[in-house]
């Protein structure tokens, strides 16, 4: 029994020591722990307020971004439409310029052809005249024998004589 009493007293003394220790710690640490917990509560509250503020700002930014994105879609469509219109205008301008250039080239070609035809006709006339002269000269040389030549000269002299003998208008 004495072993049982001793174990009980030993247990009770340990419990009393634990109570004194925890009571002393409570008295000593109560204010610092309370201040620390109060500061922690304030910090957590501040963090929550900042989180709510940041969330509201993020949502507002998201709404603004969505609105801006919707505006960008409109701007993109407007830019596309403007680019297409500019492309059509440029295509028409290039077509008009190409048609004008083609017309200018046609006119120039017509002028060149007319000039070549005029030169060719002149050359052909000159060639025809030279050839006709040459053929006539050859025919005259073939037909003109010394007797024929003498007869022609005699006829010419006779005609000239008759012309000078006649009084009156010539």
ZIFENDA-V497074 format. One record per residue. N is the residue number from 1. RES is the residue in three letters. SS is DSSP state (h for helix, s for strand, l for the rest). Layout:
N;RES;SS, N;RES;SS
This chain:
1;UNK;l, 2;UNK;h, 3;UNK;h, 4;UNK;h, 5;UNK;h, 6;UNK;h, 7;UNK;h, 8;UNK;h, 9;UNK;h, 10;UNK;h, 11;UNK;h, 12;UNK;h, 13;UNK;h, 14;UNK;h, 15;UNK;h, 16;UNK;h, 17;UNK;h, 18;UNK;h, 19;UNK;h, 20;UNK;h, 21;UNK;h, 22;UNK;h, 23;UNK;h, 24;UNK;h, 25;UNK;h, 26;UNK;h, 27;UNK;h, 28;UNK;h, 29;UNK;h, 30;UNK;h, 31;UNK;h, 32;UNK;h, 33;UNK;h, 34;UNK;h, 35;UNK;h, 36;UNK;h, 37;UNK;h, 38;UNK;h, 39;UNK;h, 40;UNK;h, 41;UNK;h, 42;UNK;h, 43;UNK;h, 44;UNK;h, 45;UNK;h, 46;UNK;h, 47;UNK;h, 48;UNK;h, 49;UNK;h, 50;UNK;h, 51;UNK;h, 52;UNK;h, 53;UNK;h, 54;UNK;h, 55;UNK;h, 56;UNK;h, 57;UNK;h, 58;UNK;h, 59;UNK;h, 60;UNK;h, 61;UNK;h, 62;UNK;h, 63;UNK;h, 64;UNK;h, 65;UNK;h, 66;UNK;h, 67;UNK;h, 68;UNK;h, 69;UNK;h, 70;UNK;h, 71;UNK;h, 72;UNK;h, 73;UNK;h, 74;UNK;h, 75;UNK;h, 76;UNK;h, 77;UNK;h, 78;UNK;h, 79;UNK;h, 80;UNK;h, 81;UNK;h, 82;UNK;h, 83;UNK;h, 84;UNK;h, 85;UNK;h, 86;UNK;h, 87;UNK;h, 88;UNK;h, 89;UNK;h, 90;UNK;h, 91;UNK;h, 92;UNK;h, 93;UNK;h, 94;UNK;h, 95;UNK;h, 96;UNK;h, 97;UNK;h, 98;UNK;h, 99;UNK;h, 100;UNK;h, 101;UNK;h, 102;UNK;h, 103;UNK;h, 104;UNK;h, 105;UNK;h, 106;UNK;h, 107;UNK;h, 108;UNK;h, 109;UNK;h, 110;UNK;h, 111;UNK;h, 112;UNK;h, 113;UNK;h, 114;UNK;h, 115;UNK;h, 116;UNK;h, 117;UNK;h, 118;UNK;h, 119;UNK;h, 120;UNK;h, 121;UNK;h, 122;UNK;h, 123;UNK;h, 124;UNK;h, 125;UNK;h, 126;UNK;h, 127;UNK;h, 128;UNK;h, 129;UNK;h, 130;UNK;h, 131;UNK;h, 132;UNK;h, 133;UNK;h, 134;UNK;h, 135;UNK;h, 136;UNK;h, 137;UNK;h, 138;UNK;h, 139;UNK;h, 140;UNK;h, 141;UNK;h, 142;UNK;h, 143;UNK;h, 144;UNK;l, 145;UNK;l, 146;UNK;h, 147;UNK;h, 148;UNK;h, 149;UNK;h, 150;UNK;h, 151;UNK;h, 152;UNK;h, 153;UNK;h, 154;UNK;h, 155;UNK;h, 156;UNK;h, 157;UNK;h, 158;UNK;h, 159;UNK;h, 160;UNK;h, 161;UNK;h, 162;UNK;h, 163;UNK;h, 164;UNK;h, 165;UNK;h, 166;UNK;l, 167;UNK;l, 168;UNK;l, 169;UNK;l, 170;UNK;l
